Amino acid sequence: MKKLAALAAIASLFVLAVPDTGAEAKVKYRIKNDYKISCNTARHKVREMGFKTVKVKSCISTVYSFFAFRNGRTYVFYVHSRTGSIWQG
C-alpha cells in the first residue's frame, strides 16, 4: 500500500511539471544575452511612450541612450538593458 501511494505521488509530480503553452506563457520582450534587452527593444520602449522619432545615441554599455523627438523638442532618454527601466536625462 505504501508503494502504491509513493507511485501515485510521483505520478502527480509529472502531471504538475508540464509546461504551460497558453497565452500566459508569452513574453512581451525578447530577452537574450544574460537577460539583457536589445538596443532595438529599448528604442521601441521609448517610442511606446508617445515619441514619434527615436534615434540611437549609444548602445555600447549596459545603459542605452536615445534621442527622442516630440512637438519640436528633443529629449534624451536612458534605458537600463538588464532591468528595462527608463529615465529622462
Backbone as JSON Lines, residues from 0, in Angstrom:
{"i":0,"aa":"M","n":[0.82,-1.2,0.0],"ca":[0.0,0.0,0.0],"c":[0.86,1.26,0.0]}
{"i":1,"aa":"K","n":[1.99,1.21,0.74],"ca":[2.88,2.37,0.78],"c":[3.52,2.61,-0.58]}
{"i":2,"aa":"K","n":[3.84,1.51,-1.3],"ca":[4.44,1.66,-2.62],"c":[3.46,2.3,-3.6]}
{"i":3,"aa":"L","n":[2.2,1.9,-3.5],"ca":[1.18,2.45,-4.37],"c":[0.99,3.95,-4.12]}
{"i":4,"aa":"A","n":[1.02,4.35,-2.85],"ca":[0.89,5.77,-2.51],"c":[2.1,6.56,-3.01]}
{"i":5,"aa":"A","n":[3.3,5.97,-2.89],"ca":[4.51,6.64,-3.36],"c":[4.48,6.79,-4.88]}
{"i":6,"aa":"L","n":[4.04,5.76,-5.6],"ca":[3.95,5.85,-7.05],"c":[2.91,6.89,-7.48]}
{"i":7,"aa":"A","n":[1.81,6.98,-6.76],"ca":[0.8,7.98,-7.08],"c":[1.34,9.39,-6.86]}
{"i":8,"aa":"A","n":[2.13,9.57,-5.8],"ca":[2.72,10.88,-5.53],"c":[3.7,11.27,-6.63]}
{"i":9,"aa":"I","n":[4.52,10.32,-7.08],"ca":[5.49,10.6,-8.14],"c":[4.77,10.9,-9.45]}
{"i":10,"aa":"A","n":[3.73,10.16,-9.76],"ca":[2.97,10.4,-10.98],"c":[2.32,11.78,-10.97]}
{"i":11,"aa":"S","n":[1.86,12.22,-9.82],"ca":[1.24,13.54,-9.75],"c":[2.27,14.64,-9.98]}
{"i":12,"aa":"L","n":[3.53,14.43,-9.6],"ca":[4.58,15.42,-9.86],"c":[4.82,15.58,-11.36]}
{"i":13,"aa":"F","n":[4.75,14.48,-12.11],"ca":[4.93,14.59,-13.56],"c":[3.79,15.35,-14.21]}
{"i":14,"aa":"V","n":[2.6,15.24,-13.7],"ca":[1.46,15.96,-14.23],"c":[1.62,17.45,-13.98]}
{"i":15,"aa":"L","n":[2.15,17.83,-12.82],"ca":[2.32,19.24,-12.48],"c":[3.49,19.88,-13.22]}
{"i":16,"aa":"A","n":[4.43,19.07,-13.72],"ca":[5.63,19.61,-14.35],"c":[5.44,19.9,-15.84]}
{"i":17,"aa":"V","n":[4.25,19.75,-16.39],"ca":[4.01,20.02,-17.8],"c":[4.06,21.53,-18.03]}
{"i":18,"aa":"P","n":[4.9,22.0,-18.97],"ca":[4.99,23.45,-19.21],"c":[3.7,24.0,-19.82]}
{"i":19,"aa":"D","n":[3.42,25.24,-19.5],"ca":[2.22,25.89,-19.99],"c":[2.53,26.54,-21.34]}
{"i":20,"aa":"T","n":[1.69,26.29,-22.32],"ca":[1.9,26.88,-23.65],"c":[0.78,27.84,-24.0]}
{"i":21,"aa":"G","n":[0.01,28.27,-23.02],"ca":[-1.11,29.16,-23.26],"c":[-0.68,30.6,-23.39]}
{"i":22,"aa":"A","n":[-1.65,31.5,-23.35],"ca":[-1.39,32.92,-23.53],"c":[-0.53,33.49,-22.41]}
{"i":23,"aa":"E","n":[-0.67,32.94,-21.19],"ca":[0.1,33.48,-20.08],"c":[1.59,33.12,-20.18]}
{"i":24,"aa":"A","n":[1.96,32.24,-21.1],"ca":[3.36,31.87,-21.27],"c":[4.09,32.81,-22.22]}
{"i":25,"aa":"K","n":[3.38,33.74,-22.87],"ca":[4.01,34.64,-23.83],"c":[4.78,35.73,-23.1]}
{"i":26,"aa":"V","n":[5.89,36.15,-23.68],"ca":[6.73,37.2,-23.12],"c":[6.66,38.4,-24.05]}
{"i":27,"aa":"K","n":[6.49,39.59,-23.49],"ca":[6.35,40.78,-24.32],"c":[7.68,41.16,-24.97]}
{"i":28,"aa":"Y","n":[8.77,41.13,-24.22],"ca":[10.08,41.49,-24.75],"c":[10.97,40.28,-24.81]}
{"i":29,"aa":"R","n":[11.66,40.11,-25.91],"ca":[12.57,39.0,-26.06],"c":[13.84,39.32,-25.29]}
{"i":30,"aa":"I","n":[14.28,38.4,-24.46],"ca":[15.46,38.61,-23.63],"c":[16.49,37.55,-23.98]}
{"i":31,"aa":"K","n":[17.71,38.0,-24.24],"ca":[18.8,37.08,-24.52],"c":[20.09,37.71,-24.03]}
{"i":32,"aa":"N","n":[21.18,37.02,-24.15],"ca":[22.49,37.5,-23.71],"c":[22.49,37.87,-22.23]}
{"i":33,"aa":"D","n":[22.32,36.88,-21.38],"ca":[22.34,37.08,-19.93],"c":[21.29,38.07,-19.47]}
{"i":34,"aa":"Y","n":[20.08,37.89,-19.94],"ca":[18.92,38.68,-19.51],"c":[19.08,40.17,-19.82]}
{"i":35,"aa":"K","n":[19.54,40.49,-21.01],"ca":[19.62,41.88,-21.47],"c":[18.65,42.07,-22.61]}
{"i":36,"aa":"I","n":[17.95,43.2,-22.61],"ca":[17.11,43.5,-23.76],"c":[17.99,44.11,-24.84]}
{"i":37,"aa":"S","n":[17.57,43.98,-26.08],"ca":[18.36,44.5,-27.19],"c":[18.19,46.02,-27.28]}
{"i":38,"aa":"C","n":[19.06,46.63,-28.04],"ca":[19.0,48.07,-28.25],"c":[17.71,48.44,-28.97]}
{"i":39,"aa":"N","n":[17.32,47.64,-29.93],"ca":[16.1,47.91,-30.7],"c":[14.86,47.79,-29.81]}
{"i":40,"aa":"T","n":[14.83,46.82,-28.91],"ca":[13.71,46.67,-27.99],"c":[13.62,47.87,-27.06]}
{"i":41,"aa":"A","n":[14.77,48.34,-26.58],"ca":[14.78,49.52,-25.72],"c":[14.29,50.76,-26.47]}
{"i":42,"aa":"R","n":[14.66,50.88,-27.74],"ca":[14.2,52.01,-28.56],"c":[12.69,51.96,-28.71]}
{"i":43,"aa":"H","n":[12.14,50.78,-28.9],"ca":[10.69,50.66,-29.03],"c":[9.98,50.97,-27.71]}
{"i":44,"aa":"K","n":[10.61,50.67,-26.58],"ca":[10.01,51.01,-25.29],"c":[9.9,52.52,-25.13]}
{"i":45,"aa":"V","n":[10.91,53.26,-25.59],"ca":[10.85,54.73,-25.54],"c":[9.79,55.23,-26.51]}
{"i":46,"aa":"R","n":[9.71,54.61,-27.67],"ca":[8.73,55.03,-28.67],"c":[7.3,54.8,-28.18]}
{"i":47,"aa":"E","n":[7.08,53.74,-27.38],"ca":[5.76,53.47,-26.82],"c":[5.3,54.56,-25.85]}
{"i":48,"aa":"M","n":[6.22,55.4,-25.41],"ca":[5.88,56.49,-24.5],"c":[5.29,57.69,-25.24]}
{"i":49,"aa":"G","n":[5.14,57.61,-26.57],"ca":[4.48,58.67,-27.32],"c":[5.41,59.53,-28.14]}
{"i":50,"aa":"F","n":[6.64,59.12,-28.31],"ca":[7.59,59.88,-29.12],"c":[7.59,59.33,-30.53]}
{"i":51,"aa":"K","n":[7.5,60.26,-31.52],"ca":[7.37,59.82,-32.9],"c":[8.69,59.31,-33.46]}
{"i":52,"aa":"T","n":[9.75,60.03,-33.24],"ca":[11.06,59.65,-33.76],"c":[12.0,59.39,-32.58]}
{"i":53,"aa":"V","n":[12.62,58.23,-32.58],"ca":[13.6,57.88,-31.54],"c":[14.86,57.41,-32.25]}
{"i":54,"aa":"K","n":[15.98,58.12,-32.0],"ca":[17.25,57.77,-32.63],"c":[18.24,57.32,-31.57]}
{"i":55,"aa":"V","n":[19.08,56.37,-31.93],"ca":[20.06,55.8,-31.0],"c":[21.2,56.79,-30.81]}
{"i":56,"aa":"K","n":[21.5,57.06,-29.55],"ca":[22.68,57.86,-29.21],"c":[23.84,56.94,-28.91]}
{"i":57,"aa":"S","n":[23.61,55.91,-28.07],"ca":[24.66,54.94,-27.73],"c":[24.02,53.66,-27.21]}
{"i":58,"aa":"C","n":[24.52,52.54,-27.69],"ca":[24.07,51.23,-27.21],"c":[25.28,50.35,-26.91]}
{"i":59,"aa":"I","n":[26.33,50.94,-26.4],"ca":[27.56,50.2,-26.15],"c":[27.59,49.59,-24.76]}
{"i":60,"aa":"S","n":[27.23,50.35,-23.74],"ca":[27.32,49.86,-22.37],"c":[26.0,49.21,-21.95]}
{"i":61,"aa":"T","n":[25.83,48.96,-20.65],"ca":[24.59,48.36,-20.17],"c":[23.46,49.37,-20.09]}
{"i":62,"aa":"V","n":[23.78,50.66,-20.2],"ca":[22.75,51.71,-20.23],"c":[22.72,52.29,-21.64]}
{"i":63,"aa":"Y","n":[21.59,52.09,-22.31],"ca":[21.42,52.6,-23.67],"c":[20.88,54.03,-23.59]}
{"i":64,"aa":"S","n":[21.27,54.88,-24.55],"ca":[20.77,56.26,-24.58],"c":[20.19,56.56,-25.96]}
{"i":65,"aa":"F","n":[19.13,57.38,-25.94],"ca":[18.39,57.69,-27.16],"c":[18.01,59.16,-27.2]}
{"i":66,"aa":"F","n":[17.93,59.7,-28.43],"ca":[17.33,61.0,-28.66],"c":[15.89,60.75,-29.08]}
{"i":67,"aa":"A","n":[14.96,61.42,-28.42],"ca":[13.54,61.27,-28.76],"c":[12.98,62.64,-29.09]}
{"i":68,"aa":"F","n":[12.12,62.7,-30.1],"ca":[11.57,63.96,-30.58],"c":[10.05,63.95,-30.48]}
{"i":69,"aa":"R","n":[9.51,65.08,-29.95],"ca":[8.06,65.25,-29.87],"c":[7.75,66.74,-29.79]}
{"i":70,"aa":"N","n":[6.82,67.19,-30.61],"ca":[6.37,68.59,-30.64],"c":[7.53,69.57,-30.83]}
{"i":71,"aa":"G","n":[8.5,69.21,-31.68],"ca":[9.62,70.1,-31.97],"c":[10.68,70.15,-30.89]}
{"i":72,"aa":"R","n":[10.56,69.36,-29.85],"ca":[11.55,69.35,-28.77],"c":[12.33,68.05,-28.8]}
{"i":73,"aa":"T","n":[13.58,68.11,-28.35],"ca":[14.45,66.95,-28.29],"c":[14.64,66.54,-26.83]}
{"i":74,"aa":"Y","n":[14.48,65.25,-26.56],"ca":[14.65,64.7,-25.22],"c":[15.73,63.61,-25.28]}
{"i":75,"aa":"V","n":[16.4,63.4,-24.18],"ca":[17.36,62.31,-24.07],"c":[16.82,61.33,-23.04]}
{"i":76,"aa":"F","n":[16.77,60.05,-23.43],"ca":[16.29,59.0,-22.53],"c":[17.36,57.94,-22.37]}
{"i":77,"aa":"Y","n":[17.39,57.35,-21.2],"ca":[18.3,56.26,-20.9],"c":[17.48,55.03,-20.52]}
{"i":78,"aa":"V","n":[17.92,53.87,-21.01],"ca":[17.24,52.61,-20.71],"c":[18.29,51.63,-20.2]}
{"i":79,"aa":"H","n":[18.05,51.08,-19.01],"ca":[18.97,50.07,-18.46],"c":[18.67,48.75,-19.15]}
{"i":80,"aa":"S","n":[19.69,48.14,-19.74],"ca":[19.47,46.95,-20.56],"c":[19.1,45.72,-19.75]}
{"i":81,"aa":"R","n":[19.42,45.67,-18.47],"ca":[19.09,44.48,-17.67],"c":[17.76,44.6,-16.95]}
{"i":82,"aa":"T","n":[17.39,45.8,-16.51],"ca":[16.14,45.97,-15.79],"c":[15.03,46.51,-16.67]}
{"i":83,"aa":"G","n":[15.38,47.2,-17.76],"ca":[14.37,47.78,-18.64],"c":[13.82,49.1,-18.14]}
{"i":84,"aa":"S","n":[14.38,49.62,-17.05],"ca":[13.87,50.89,-16.51],"c":[14.31,52.05,-17.42]}
{"i":85,"aa":"I","n":[13.43,53.05,-17.53],"ca":[13.63,54.2,-18.41],"c":[13.65,55.46,-17.58]}
{"i":86,"aa":"W","n":[14.6,56.35,-17.87],"ca":[14.6,57.66,-17.22],"c":[15.08,58.71,-18.22]}
{"i":87,"aa":"Q","n":[14.64,59.95,-17.96],"ca":[14.97,61.06,-18.84],"c":[16.22,61.74,-18.34]}
{"i":88,"aa":"G","n":[17.1,62.09,-19.27],"ca":[18.36,62.72,-18.91],"c":[18.37,64.2,-19.11]}
